[in-house]
Amino acid sequence: MSKKIGNTNLSKEVLAGLKGFEDVFEDYVKSEEYKDHERKERENAKVGEQYELQHFLEQENDRLSALEIFLTKKIPLKMNFSQTEKLILLQMERKKVLKEKMSSELAKLDSPFQKNLAQLINSHFA
């Protein structure tokens, strides 16, 4: 069986160890000092919750501000001045140049690429 002293439930073992001090604890729990201590603990818990809430709200405000900037400034800028087509054309041109360079290297019989390829095939199948 447990006994409640103040806001704390004490087990049989703890009660057996505190035998003879029950009156002292009960007097302390009824004292103004204990009540002030309990009140301060509740206030501190509320203050901690307020700081957590404030921190959450500040982070949410920063997130929403960044989202607002993205939606109002960056997206219209992208829609009005898109560079996508120019970038695609530029990459297609680079791809064409690289293909021409590769085909010219493949056409040469004494190119380093042909020599390395021949060496690889000969070493593998010989």
Phi, psi and omega in degrees: 000139179250155181238141181262122175241115185067234178258012186245130173271127180250137181280174181300319183296316179293318179298322179295323179289335182259015183303131180098345181255005183301319181296321180297315180296316180296321177295320180294319180296327180278350186284160178291326180300316179294318180296320177297319179298315178297317180297317180295322177297318178295319179295318179296323178295320179295319180297318177300319178295323179294320178294320177298317179295317180297317179298316178299315182294323177294317178295319179295321178297316178298317180297316181292325177296316178296320178295320179296318178297317180299313184286326185268335185246311189283319181293313177298324178297317179294320181290321183280328185231054183289137178250010185300312182298317180296319180293322178295316178297319179297317179292324177296321178295316178298320179297318180296317179297316179296321178298319179295318178296317181294318181293324178292323177292322179291331182286332180285130180282334182258019180287153178303326179296313180296320180296314180294321179294318179295318179297318179297314181294317180295321180289330182280318185261357182276000000 
